[in-house]
Structure formats: structure tokens, C-alpha cells
Amino acid sequence: MKRPLRRAALAALAAGSLVALSGCLGSGSVSSGGGDSDTLTVWHAYAGQDDKVEFMKWAMDGFKKEHPEIEIKEVAAEQSSYKTKLQTAMSTGDVPDVFYTLPGGYLDAFVQSGQVAKLDDALAEDGWGDGFIPSALESVTFDDSTYAVPIDIDAAVVWYNKKLFADKGWDVPKTWDEYLALCEQIKADGVVPVALGNKDSWPATFWFQYGQMRTHGSGIVTEFLNGNEATFTEEGAGMLESLAQKDYLPTGANGMSDQEANLLFLNGQAAMVLNGTWQIGMSADAPDGFELGYFPFPTVAGGAGDQTDVLAGVAAAFAMSEKAENKEAAVEFLRYMTSPDVMKKYVELRKTMVTLQGATTPDVAGPVLSGIVTDIVEPAGHLDPFYDTALPPKATTVYYSTLQGLIEGSIDAPQAADQIGEAVNAGK
């Protein structure tokens, strides 16, 4: 099952040499479920953000040019609506040939229902599977079989408006106590301290998880997936609760989208945001003078966790339906999406790390992403995978709703820790 990424793996990601992957599928690597269809249905969640849309258009245009014999039926959606759409398709058995998926428990639920094809034979050909960071493949591997190809790795850090900090004379905090004191100072200056738009539920999870990592330690959900009980601390949950209670979040944070919160940040109405490395791409159209800065999540005095640990893991993958009529064409698409040229373009456009060894190079990653790899990711004791991508769907639903309640004040920190723990340990 899933294990935290280690420093050596990310060092290989950041600086390793490119691994040449064949663009051709050898005969017999994956048997076709019919093989006479020249149409491939591809579903993905790369909609709603300019960098995602630009990347997917570039990738799809390239695949169509290389494979004019394959007709692509593309269905794009935003992340939140995509999840509902895919789960509905899985429940009815009307599954697309190739589909975007979250790793971990989300994918495993579909695997257990028999809807996803194994990729072991294809990955064994021509060194295709050897090109991935091994721990990235673990996030899509269940019972020793791999069911998807991982695409990117996201790391969550605290982002800040460097110009605003300089103009106001604010100092970058290192500890949680310093962070709260800074938030109070920012609030007094008439600026929203923390941009959080939790309409789609997932943005708040970064705060809760970092709270658990600092106060309890990394690997809570990973240990659960390995058969141990998951325990969450009220102290960790209290860190998000304190931001809400002290009015350090935007008014109506639960009803605000991530994109709306990002506009507050880019326009100088909010000073900081806790977000993944995709924030670099989301900041591309910032007003003149805006400079994106970053720092690691603050340390917690007396916390039981390794204070260098980073919230990071595989963010997305592509899988193939067991019912795909032309599995050879489907695997060809998966090979293309994880080829060096496509992966380097992904880094260039989306400014986030990818799972192909050696593709996140400074020339395409840029100074900010390269700096995060060097300053935060490589020195980390552990990289803790995102809880919500690892948990089963029902537990994720409880996770999301509980954190919304924590923000609005209908649930307190002890209740949040208990409710999430019960949902996770139920294993559904």
C-alpha cells in the first residue's frame, strides 16, 4: 500500500536524468477486449483553470497528431463535479475507456468493484514502469497489481505575498505561535490573514492534516491502510479551529471557491494561503508587482511529529476501464501521457512536480518550484500523502463535512478529531 515518499525519491525527481520511454506498445502487452474499435473515450478533470486547460489541449492535440487513426471522445469537467460524474458512471457500469482518478482509496474502491484494468504487463514492457518514482506507483498499486499511471506530485506549503509583506513590514514566521501573532497583526492592518475558499471541501484538509502531522506525526492514514487504527488529535484539529474563531479566514469561507479565495490573495486582499504547488500556475496572471513567496508550514512547540515533514503525494492518475474495447489504444494513450515530452510540458505549464524521474528540471520548473524542492521537499523527514486521496469515499465525505462544521463552529476540535477517526476506522 501507500508509503510516504522519501528524500532520495524526490532528489531523483528533481535532478535525475530523463528516462527514455518507448512510445509504442509491443504486441501482447495488454490483450484487447475486442480491439476493433478506433474510438477512445477519455474523461478528465482538467477544466476550470487556465493552466489545466492549456496543458490538456496541448496533450490531446499531440496525441491526435501522433495517432490520427484513433478517434478521441473527450469529456472534461472541474474536479468537484468530475468526482460525482465518475462515481455515477462506476455505479452504473458505464465507464469511459480511460479516466482521470485520484490515487489511494478513491481508486481502490473502483478496483474492488472490478471496473479497472490491471496495467502490470504493459508497465513491464520496454522499461515503462521503471521510469516512475517507485513510491508514486505505490499509490495506485493494490494487492501487488498496478491499476493506473500516476501523473503529478503536489506539495502543500504556505504561500505569501512578498510585496505586501515588505510594504507592511511583516516577518515570515517559523513557529505556530509566531504564525498566529502574525495573523493578528495582519488582521489589525485590515487585510485577511488567510485566504481559504472551502466550497469544494478539500482546501481545509491541508490545515487539518498539517495539524495532525505536527502534533501527532505523519503516516496516520498510511498506517490505517496497512491495518492499524487511525488516531487524530484534537490539538491538530484545533489549529484550523483557531483560525476560524479568531476571524483569520475570509467571511463565508465555506461558501467561497478556491478560485475566489485565490483572487483575494493575488489582489492583496489576503496575505497568505496554504495550497499545493499548483499555486504557482494559479498565480501566473497576478497583477503587476505581485511576487509569490513561500515558507514551510510552521513548527509546533512540543509537537510529537517530525517538524520538517511535508504534506505531499500523488495528486492525480489515469486508469483504464476493464471494459475498454480497445485496450491497446487505451494503453497507448497512457504511455503518451507519461512520456518525457508530455511530462516536461506538464511541469512547464502547471509548475508542479511530476512522477516521471528527471522531468522536474530547473529549466522547465522555474526558480520557485525548484526552490521548494531544494528548500522544503528534499530536507523533509517524510512526505505524508493527502488524506482525502488515500481514504475510501465514505470516509472522505465525512472528513469534508466535519471540517466544514469545524470552520462554521457547529463542531469543535475534539468532536472533529473523534468523528474523522471513527469514519476512517470504519474503512468504508
C-alpha positions as a printed NumPy array, in Angstrom:
array([[  0.   ,   0.   ,   0.   ],
       [  0.936,   3.643,   0.105],
       [  4.051,   4.759,   1.946],
       [  5.43 ,   8.286,   2.364],
       [  7.889,   9.42 ,  -0.31 ],
       [ 11.482,   9.705,   0.893],
       [ 14.114,  12.335,   0.231],
       [ 16.025,  10.164,  -2.211],
       [ 12.958,   9.732,  -4.373],
       [ 12.379,  13.48 ,  -4.645],
       [ 16.047,  14.097,  -5.289],
       [ 15.765,  11.747,  -8.224],
       [ 12.632,  13.584,  -9.308],
       [ 14.288,  16.979,  -9.161],
       [ 17.697,  16.237, -10.598],
       [ 17.775,  12.789, -12.183],
       [ 18.345,  12.168, -15.825],
       [ 15.415,  11.606, -18.131],
       [ 14.353,   8.032, -18.614],
       [ 13.617,   7.238, -22.225],
       [ 10.209,   5.663, -22.616],
       [  9.045,   3.953, -25.758],
       [  6.036,   5.469, -27.442],
       [  4.978,   2.18 , -28.94 ],
       [  3.031,  -0.632, -27.322],
       [  4.57 ,  -4.005, -28.016],
       [  2.382,  -6.827, -29.189],
       [  0.759,  -8.899, -26.483],
       [  1.472,  -6.498, -23.615],
       [ -2.212,  -5.904, -22.969],
       [ -4.886,  -8.028, -24.506],
       [ -7.679,  -6.125, -26.204],
       [-11.241,  -6.537, -25.115],
       [-12.344,  -6.641, -28.743],
       [ -9.726,  -4.394, -30.305],
       [-11.763,  -3.433, -33.372],
       [-12.924,  -0.044, -32.112],
       [-10.95 ,   3.002, -33.238],
       [-12.752,   5.275, -30.745],
       [-11.345,   6.041, -27.322],
       [-13.445,   7.751, -24.665],
       [-11.293,   9.85 , -22.306],
       [-12.64 ,  11.561, -19.194],
       [-10.587,  14.031, -17.174],
       [-10.849,  16.788, -14.564],
       [ -8.549,  19.278, -16.297],
       [-11.154,  22.018, -16.596],
       [-11.836,  25.22 , -14.725],
       [ -8.264,  26.548, -14.515],
       [ -6.31 ,  28.078, -17.373],
       [ -3.113,  26.085, -16.814],
       [ -5.018,  22.783, -16.697],
       [ -6.978,  23.616, -19.826],
       [ -3.863,  24.72 , -21.699],
       [ -1.977,  21.56 , -20.788],
       [ -4.777,  19.192, -21.733],
       [ -5.382,  20.908, -25.062],
       [ -1.666,  20.644, -25.857],
       [ -1.558,  16.991, -24.827],
       [ -4.73 ,  15.968, -26.655],
       [ -3.681,  17.779, -29.832],
       [ -0.333,  16.   , -29.722],
       [ -1.869,  12.566, -29.244],
       [ -4.322,  13.093, -32.088],
       [ -1.482,  14.175, -34.359],
       [  0.579,  11.096, -33.488],
       [ -2.41 ,   8.75 , -33.718],
       [ -4.843,  10.022, -36.355],
       [ -6.287,   6.507, -36.587],
       [ -7.742,   6.824, -33.07 ],
       [-10.836,   8.964, -32.603],
       [-10.913,  10.627, -29.18 ],
       [-14.166,  11.421, -27.403],
       [-13.039,  13.822, -24.688],
       [-15.153,  14.722, -21.666],
       [-13.769,  17.422, -19.362],
       [-15.083,  18.602, -16.002],
       [-13.972,  20.503, -12.926],
       [-12.627,  18.464, -10.033],
       [-15.677,  18.549,  -7.741],
       [-18.274,  17.796, -10.405],
       [-15.958,  15.238, -12.008],
       [-15.884,  13.106,  -8.861],
       [-19.663,  12.878,  -8.831],
       [-19.79 ,  12.144, -12.542],
       [-17.22 ,   9.35 , -12.345],
       [-18.781,   7.744,  -9.269],
       [-22.151,   7.713, -11.054],
       [-20.561,   6.094, -14.104],
       [-18.913,   3.464, -11.922],
       [-22.185,   2.634, -10.181],
       [-23.983,   2.16 , -13.492],
       [-21.117,   0.3  , -15.193],
       [-20.932,   2.873, -17.996],
       [-17.211,   3.534, -17.505],
       [-15.07 ,   5.526, -20.003],
       [-12.149,   3.742, -21.663],
       [ -9.573,   5.982, -19.972],
       [-10.323,   8.14 , -16.955],
       [ -8.647,  10.56 , -14.595],
       [ -8.691,   9.371, -10.999],
       [ -7.404,  10.215,  -7.569],
       [ -4.978,   7.619,  -6.177],
       [ -5.272,   5.636,  -2.947],
       [ -8.64 ,   4.65 ,  -1.5  ],
       [-10.597,   6.565,  -4.125],
       [ -9.18 ,   4.418,  -6.935],
       [ -9.161,   1.266,  -4.827],
       [-12.942,   1.44 ,  -4.409],
       [-13.298,   1.185,  -8.195],
       [-10.692,  -1.568,  -8.339],
       [-12.615,  -3.612,  -5.787],
       [-15.766,  -3.321,  -7.906],
       [-13.917,  -4.829, -10.891],
       [-14.143,  -1.734, -13.083],
       [-10.409,  -1.05 , -13.563],
       [ -7.922,  -2.975, -15.705],
       [ -4.509,  -4.098, -14.47 ],
       [ -1.508,  -2.461, -16.142],
       [  1.218,  -4.818, -14.909],
       [  2.079,  -6.413, -18.254],
       [  2.183,  -3.082, -20.086],
       [  4.33 ,  -1.425, -17.405],
       [  6.794,  -4.33 , -17.578],
       [  7.45 ,  -3.741, -21.298],
       [ 10.322,  -1.606, -22.545],
       [ 11.079,  -0.222, -19.061],
       [  7.916,   1.886, -18.983],
       [  7.237,   1.232, -15.313],
       [ 10.89 ,   1.804, -14.381],
       [ 10.59 ,   5.45 , -15.401],
       [  8.293,   6.3  , -12.492],
       [  9.304,   7.111,  -8.948],
       [  8.571,   3.778,  -7.212],
       [  6.695,   5.325,  -4.308],
       [  4.446,   7.141,  -6.778],
       [  3.428,   3.833,  -8.324],
       [  2.641,   2.509,  -4.845],
       [ -0.243,   4.972,  -4.585],
       [ -2.002,   3.222,  -7.489],
       [ -0.953,  -0.341,  -6.631],
       [ -3.222,  -2.703,  -4.691],
       [ -2.569,  -6.37 ,  -3.847],
       [  0.639,  -6.233,  -5.9  ],
       [ -1.079,  -5.076,  -9.108],
       [ -0.922,  -1.575, -10.603],
       [ -4.156,  -0.074, -11.898],
       [ -3.216,   3.427, -13.066],
       [ -0.301,   5.629, -14.071],
       [  0.446,   8.476, -11.624],
       [  0.844,  11.925, -13.171],
       [  1.93 ,  14.567, -10.683],
       [  3.156,  15.126,  -7.162],
       [  1.93 ,  18.117,  -5.206],
       [  3.458,  19.513,  -2.049],
       [  1.498,  21.902,   0.178],
       [  3.352,  24.943,   1.55 ],
       [  2.352,  28.339,   2.881],
       [  2.349,  30.937,   0.124],
       [  2.609,  34.636,   0.836],
       [  2.525,  37.956,  -0.992],
       [  6.147,  39.103,  -0.781],
       [  5.443,  42.687,  -1.841],
       [  2.649,  43.051,   0.685],
       [  4.855,  41.627,   3.437],
       [  7.659,  44.033,   2.528],
       [  5.344,  47.05 ,   2.357],
       [  3.775,  46.245,   5.731],
       [  6.98 ,  45.153,   7.457],
       [  5.66 ,  41.689,   8.291],
       [  8.156,  38.941,   9.077],
       [  7.903,  35.346,   7.841],
       [  7.028,  33.135,  10.845],
       [  8.744,  29.885,  11.76 ],
       [  6.586,  28.627,  14.635],
       [  2.834,  28.273,  15.046],
       [  2.813,  30.85 ,  17.839],
       [  4.617,  33.29 ,  15.553],
       [  2.134,  32.485,  12.795],
       [ -0.868,  33.309,  14.98 ],
       [  0.782,  36.535,  16.151],
       [  1.397,  37.475,  12.512],
       [ -2.229,  36.746,  11.63 ],
       [ -3.349,  39.089,  14.405],
       [ -1.059,  41.799,  13.073],
       [ -2.297,  41.313,   9.509],
       [ -5.918,  41.436,  10.666],
       [ -5.234,  44.687,  12.541],
       [ -3.849,  46.152,   9.293],
       [ -7.187,  45.479,   7.554],
       [ -6.065,  42.512,   5.447],
       [ -7.461,  38.974,   5.543],
       [ -4.652,  36.878,   7.046],
       [ -5.507,  33.556,   5.354],
       [ -7.222,  33.062,   2.   ],
       [ -9.337,  29.902,   2.313],
       [-12.173,  29.043,  -0.047],
       [-13.646,  25.762,   1.168],
       [-16.723,  25.489,  -1.039],
       [-15.394,  22.264,  -2.566],
       [-14.302,  20.985,   0.883],
       [-10.737,  19.89 ,   0.049],
       [ -8.857,  23.172,   0.755],
       [ -9.479,  22.911,   4.517],
       [ -7.956,  19.432,   4.623],
       [ -4.437,  20.862,   4.296],
       [ -4.838,  22.714,   7.594],
       [ -6.228,  19.686,   9.409],
       [ -3.579,  17.326,   8.06 ],
       [ -0.65 ,  19.594,   8.824],
       [ -2.082,  19.973,  12.319],
       [ -2.032,  16.201,  12.726],
       [  1.452,  15.897,  11.234],
       [  2.91 ,  18.492,  13.594],
       [  1.131,  17.37 ,  16.78 ],
       [  0.904,  13.59 ,  16.265],
       [  3.148,  12.654,  13.343],
       [  2.973,  11.633,   9.695],
       [  1.618,   8.352,   8.37 ],
       [ -1.724,   8.237,  10.216],
       [ -3.795,   7.282,   7.179],
       [ -0.986,   5.209,   5.688],
       [ -0.829,   3.157,   8.876],
       [ -4.602,   2.674,   8.732],
       [ -4.307,   1.389,   5.17 ],
       [ -1.695,  -1.032,   6.478],
       [ -4.146,  -2.411,   9.041],
       [ -3.632,  -0.196,  12.095],
       [ -6.119,   2.086,  13.837],
       [ -6.046,   5.771,  12.91 ],
       [ -5.908,   8.272,  15.772],
       [ -6.304,  12.023,  15.311],
       [ -5.507,  14.722,  17.871],
       [ -7.812,  17.496,  18.992],
       [ -4.731,  19.751,  19.211],
       [ -4.181,  19.306,  15.484],
       [ -7.84 ,  19.948,  14.703],
       [ -7.701,  22.98 ,  16.963],
       [ -5.222,  24.719,  14.685],
       [ -7.846,  25.129,  11.945],
       [-10.49 ,  25.882,  14.564],
       [ -8.402,  28.742,  15.948],
       [ -8.099,  30.377,  12.515],
       [-11.887,  30.359,  12.172],
       [-12.613,  31.509,  15.717],
       [-10.139,  34.392,  15.517],
       [-11.622,  35.562,  12.176],
       [ -8.396,  34.999,  10.294],
       [-10.311,  33.431,   7.378],
       [-12.446,  35.233,   4.775],
       [-16.073,  35.811,   5.69 ],
       [-18.117,  32.854,   4.435],
       [-15.077,  30.678,   3.749],
       [-17.233,  27.539,   3.36 ],
       [-19.212,  29.189,   0.572],
       [-16.187,  30.592,  -1.251],
       [-14.483,  28.687,  -4.048],
       [-10.753,  28.068,  -4.17 ],
       [-10.563,  30.33 ,  -7.226],
       [-12.365,  33.159,  -5.407],
       [-10.028,  32.848,  -2.431],
       [ -7.07 ,  32.924,  -4.811],
       [ -8.275,  36.242,  -6.24 ],
       [ -8.229,  37.717,  -2.728],
       [ -4.644,  36.541,  -2.395],
       [ -3.452,  37.765,  -5.789],
       [ -5.121,  41.16 ,  -5.365],
       [ -3.532,  41.803,  -1.966],
       [ -6.788,  41.465,  -0.018],
       [ -5.438,  38.35 ,   1.703],
       [ -1.834,  37.883,   2.785],
       [ -1.304,  34.117,   2.787],
       [ -2.75 ,  30.855,   1.508],
       [ -1.96 ,  27.224,   2.318],
       [ -2.055,  25.438,  -1.011],
       [ -0.301,  22.926,  -3.237],
       [  2.449,  23.633,  -5.703],
       [ -0.217,  24.258,  -8.337],
       [ -0.443,  27.705,  -6.712],
       [  2.47 ,  28.706,  -8.947],
       [  0.307,  28.192, -12.027],
       [ -2.674,  29.858, -10.347],
       [ -0.514,  32.936,  -9.738],
       [  0.578,  33.323, -13.356],
       [ -1.938,  36.107, -14.051],
       [ -1.306,  38.072, -10.851],
       [ -1.274,  41.877, -11.043],
       [  1.97 ,  43.672, -11.822],
       [  4.282,  43.845,  -8.845],
       [  2.978,  40.699,  -7.193],
       [  5.755,  38.322,  -6.162],
       [  4.949,  34.85 ,  -4.899],
       [  6.794,  33.742,  -1.797],
       [  6.673,  30.53 ,   0.191],
       [  7.665,  29.071,   3.534],
       [  7.231,  25.675,   5.211],
       [  4.256,  25.023,   7.458],
       [  5.159,  26.38 ,  10.902],
       [  6.576,  24.136,  13.603],
       [  4.624,  23.367,  16.778],
       [  6.465,  23.54 ,  20.086],
       [  6.285,  20.176,  21.817],
       [  4.646,  18.523,  18.815],
       [  5.204,  14.764,  18.534],
       [  5.674,  14.849,  14.755],
       [  8.845,  15.453,  12.773],
       [  8.588,  19.208,  12.271],
       [ 10.294,  19.019,   8.864],
       [  7.624,  16.711,   7.39 ],
       [  5.775,  17.924,   4.304],
       [  2.248,  17.258,   3.121],
       [  2.809,  15.862,  -0.373],
       [  1.784,  12.991,  -2.585],
       [  0.441,  11.861,  -5.928],
       [ -2.386,  14.188,  -6.851],
       [ -3.802,  12.562,  -9.977],
       [ -3.543,   9.493, -12.175],
       [ -5.071,   7.953, -15.299],
       [ -6.582,   4.468, -15.394],
       [ -8.123,   2.164, -17.976],
       [-11.535,   0.561, -17.787],
       [-11.731,  -3.215, -17.659],
       [-14.484,  -2.877, -20.268],
       [-12.422,  -0.817, -22.735],
       [-12.984,  -2.262, -26.216],
       [ -9.511,  -1.374, -27.442],
       [ -7.098,  -1.765, -24.569],
       [ -4.086,  -1.375, -26.863],
       [ -5.24 ,   2.118, -27.846],
       [ -6.014,   2.932, -24.204],
       [ -2.531,   1.892, -23.051],
       [ -1.023,   3.842, -25.932],
       [ -2.767,   6.937, -24.554],
       [ -1.459,   6.25 , -21.043],
       [  2.074,   5.806, -22.386],
       [  1.799,   9.087, -24.256],
       [  0.539,  10.988, -21.205],
       [  3.536,   9.812, -19.164],
       [  6.184,  10.25 , -21.86 ],
       [  9.113,  12.635, -21.186],
       [  7.963,  15.372, -23.578],
       [  4.445,  15.448, -22.161],
       [  5.601,  15.314, -18.564],
       [  8.086,  18.15 , -19.071],
       [  5.329,  20.198, -20.716],
       [  3.153,  19.475, -17.689],
       [  5.841,  20.901, -15.4  ],
       [  6.34 ,  23.905, -17.671],
       [  2.642,  24.819, -17.865],
       [  1.373,  23.734, -14.451],
       [  4.536,  24.4  , -12.443],
       [  4.187,  21.285, -10.337],
       [  6.271,  18.15 ,  -9.862],
       [  5.619,  15.032, -11.916],
       [  6.075,  11.337, -11.238],
       [  8.455,  10.658, -14.117],
       [ 12.007,  10.621, -12.86 ],
       [ 14.069,  13.553, -14.08 ],
       [ 11.248,  15.553, -15.652],
       [ 11.017,  18.249, -12.957],
       [ 14.163,  20.037, -14.054],
       [ 15.013,  23.688, -13.224],
       [ 14.803,  24.776, -16.855],
       [ 11.096,  23.884, -17.033],
       [ 10.162,  24.083, -13.345],
       [ 11.385,  27.625, -12.757],
       [ 13.031,  29.078,  -9.638],
       [ 10.033,  28.881,  -7.286],
       [  9.253,  25.2  ,  -7.787],
       [ 12.939,  24.296,  -7.884],
       [ 13.378,  26.242,  -4.663],
       [ 10.565,  24.341,  -2.964],
       [ 12.157,  21.042,  -3.943],
       [ 15.535,  22.19 ,  -2.592],
       [ 14.404,  24.146,   0.475],
       [ 11.413,  22.163,   1.724],
       [ 10.834,  18.832,  -0.007],
       [ 14.331,  17.377,  -0.106],
       [ 15.107,  18.189,   3.564],
       [ 11.796,  16.691,   4.739],
       [ 11.942,  13.723,   7.068],
       [  8.784,  12.307,   5.47 ],
       [  6.27 ,  13.238,   2.795],
       [  2.764,  12.461,   4.017],
       [  0.22 ,  11.642,   1.257],
       [ -3.002,  13.656,   1.116],
       [ -5.567,  12.029,   3.401],
       [ -8.539,  12.587,   1.122],
       [ -6.932,  10.917,  -1.894],
       [ -5.981,   7.885,   0.203],
       [ -9.254,   7.38 ,   2.082],
       [-12.285,   5.415,   0.876],
       [-15.127,   7.595,  -0.498],
       [-17.451,   7.417,   2.535],
       [-14.686,   8.355,   4.955],
       [-13.693,  11.232,   2.67 ],
       [-17.266,  12.543,   2.683],
       [-17.306,  12.589,   6.496],
       [-13.854,  14.169,   6.505],
       [-15.026,  17.007,   4.285],
       [-18.291,  17.704,   6.093],
       [-16.641,  17.593,   9.525],
       [-14.082,  20.212,   8.563],
       [-16.812,  22.438,   7.185],
       [-18.529,  22.154,  10.554],
       [-15.276,  22.97 ,  12.323],
       [-14.934,  26.168,  10.304],
       [-18.541,  27.29 ,  10.832],
       [-18.415,  26.458,  14.548],
       [-21.027,  23.694,  14.676],
       [-18.31 ,  21.153,  15.585],
       [-15.413,  21.716,  17.978],
       [-11.892,  20.312,  17.744],
       [-12.403,  17.235,  19.982],
       [-15.575,  16.304,  18.092],
       [-13.809,  16.759,  14.747],
       [-10.919,  14.501,  15.734],
       [-13.321,  11.832,  17.019],
       [-15.715,  11.948,  14.042],
       [-12.959,  11.754,  11.461],
       [-11.255,   8.944,  13.374],
       [-14.481,   6.921,  13.554],
       [-15.154,   7.408,   9.839],
       [-11.633,   6.406,   8.825],
       [-11.525,   3.348,  11.075],
       [-14.861,   2.166,   9.692],
       [-12.906,   1.569,   6.487],
       [-15.686,   2.475,   4.053]])
